[in-house]
Amino acid sequence: MTNKKTIYFLNEKNDRGNTAGTKLKNDILSFFKEAQFKPINKIPLVSGNKKGVFYVLRSIIGLIPVIWKLLFSKKRTIIMIYPLIKISFWKRAFYRACKRNTIILYVFDLLYYQYKCFNTHKDFTLEQECKFLNNSSVCILASEKEKKILNENGLTTDTKVLDFLDYKSDTYCEPINNRIRNSVAFAGYLKRSTFLKRLDNKDEILFFLFGDGFDSLNIHNSKITHVGSFDSESLVSKMKHYMFGLVWDGDDEKTLEYFYGGYEKIIIPHKSMAYINAGLPLIVWSKSAIADLVDKYNIGIKINSLNEINDAISLVDEIKYQKMVNNLLEIQKLLSSNYYLKRALNDLIT
């Protein structure tokens, strides 16, 4: 990416364990540094669950240059990943900076759904979130569906849609003859994925699970194997031996119409990018935001419920499957080169 204008970014340090989301966010920050964008804070703001005096002091020290530079900055272009870390401490400085600078928010996730997921801030609405986002000059969004729903809830600022979320990795795609037949990889926080307990033993599909929290599910099913929990850098290579990657969440195997369905109707799940990099065609809910991309690029299959998974896989012959894998390989090359974010920023900055 080439530009003569100085671009600034909010420097972060993410310490939230082995999640695809953590890796994706760190990839974005690495790209900012490679593109020679300037951090507005040399000491990064730390997101994580650590506590203690040292952690609090480090957080405060990291906030001082952020507040100072935002209060007095003018005519700068500043990129920030949203949700913003510790925004309650520097919200006024952010509002002031929005009036005098070009603020680009990369909308990585939405607080409305995070709060719903953990049953906190029950009175926080999507309309309130859109009102906050409207302070920025432009929002970079993951999907057209996300743009549509946010617009319906009051988002009026300019937007740029990515389609795919860049995810850097080597090409790990395994030849299809070396893959385990009728196998499905599933990565996520397994304790939350209670639908796994009710998968039909009669299904011919073999499930291979990745992530923490498996013991809490108390699963005794010969068709389900817990492979383990791995750091995000090595997860892709661990999943390359399977045939499909399942994008699903929550406690219902029959439908995603409730909370998690609302989330997947608007957000592109981070785990789906890990599957794509492993060369695994996706199995997705038919009403999800990523289902549009599955159709457009022919990179997987859509289902209405997990009860359909066996029949859906049986309809994919070797020729169809190889075509999906070939399409995934083309996208994987783009993901690893930060193509989608570069394209968005080039359009915005130039």
Secondary structure by P-SEA (a helix, b strand, c coil): ccccbbbbbbbbbbcccccaaaaaaaaaaaaaaaacccccccccccccccccaaaaaaaaaaaaaaaaaaaccccbbbbbccccccccccaaaaaaaaaccbbbbcccccaaaaaaaacccccccaaaaaaaaccccbbbbccaaaaaaaaaaccccccccccccbbbbcccccccccccccbbbbbcccccccccccccccccbbbbbbcccccccccccccccccccccccccccccccccbbbbcccccccccccaaaaaaaccccaaaaaaaaabbbbbccccccaaaaaaacccccccccccaaaaaaaaccaaaaaaaaaaaaaaaaaaaaaaaaaaaaaaaac
